[in-house]
Amino acid sequence: MKDEARDTPFMIGPGKSYIAKEPLGVVAVIGSWNFPLVTTISPLISAIAAGNVVLFKPSEFAPFCSVVFKRLFARYLDSSAF
């Protein structure tokens, strides 16, 4: 968990660069009503790929998208993980 020092590019100027390792967390993905698939699937995939726990809430104004999400999750995700 110790910070890793990196070379600072000349264009950025004087300073220090390092990689700080942080523990994984919980991410809340709340869908919107106007673009429910795009605004929920993209952040959901990114958060899961980063190793986070995801709290997923689709919009209540897009009930058919909730049905699609349920079918996709049941088909492609491990049932012990969600």
LINDA-V455991 format. One record per residue. N is the residue number from 0. RES is the residue in one small letter. SS is DSSP state (A for helix, B for strand, O for the rest). BURIAL is + if it has 16 or more other C-alpha atoms within 10 Angstrom, else -. D_CENTER is the distance of its C-alpha to the mean C-alpha in whole Angstrom. Layout:
# LINDA-V455991
N,RES,SS,BURIAL,D_CENTER  N,RES,SS,BURIAL,D_CENTER
This chain:
# LINDA-V455991
0,m,O,-,22  1,k,O,-,24  2,d,O,-,23  3,e,B,-,24  4,a,B,-,26  5,r,B,-,26  6,d,O,-,29  7,t,O,-,28  8,p,O,-,29  9,f,O,-,32  10,m,O,-,31  11,i,O,-,29  12,g,O,-,32  13,p,O,-,33  14,g,O,-,30  15,k,O,-,28  16,s,B,-,25  17,y,B,-,23  18,i,B,-,20  19,a,O,-,19  20,k,O,-,17  21,e,O,-,15  22,p,O,-,14  23,l,O,-,11  24,g,O,-,10  25,v,B,-,9  26,v,B,-,6  27,a,B,-,8  28,v,B,+,8  29,i,B,+,11  30,g,O,+,13  31,s,O,+,16  32,w,O,-,19  33,n,O,-,20  34,f,O,-,17  35,p,O,+,15  36,l,O,+,14  37,v,A,-,13  38,t,A,+,11  39,t,A,+,9  40,i,A,+,9  41,s,A,-,8  42,p,A,+,4  43,l,A,+,5  44,i,A,-,6  45,s,A,-,4  46,a,A,+,2  47,i,A,-,5  48,a,A,-,7  49,a,O,-,7  50,g,O,-,8  51,n,O,-,7  52,v,B,+,9  53,v,B,+,7  54,l,B,-,10  55,f,B,-,10  56,k,B,-,13  57,p,O,+,14  58,s,O,+,17  59,e,O,-,21  60,f,O,-,22  61,a,O,+,21  62,p,A,-,22  63,f,A,-,22  64,c,A,+,19  65,s,A,+,18  66,v,A,-,21  67,v,A,-,19  68,f,A,+,16  69,k,A,-,18  70,r,A,-,20  71,l,A,-,17  72,f,A,-,16  73,a,A,-,19  74,r,A,-,20  75,y,A,-,17  76,l,O,-,15  77,d,O,-,17  78,s,O,-,19  79,s,O,-,19  80,a,O,-,15  81,f,O,-,15
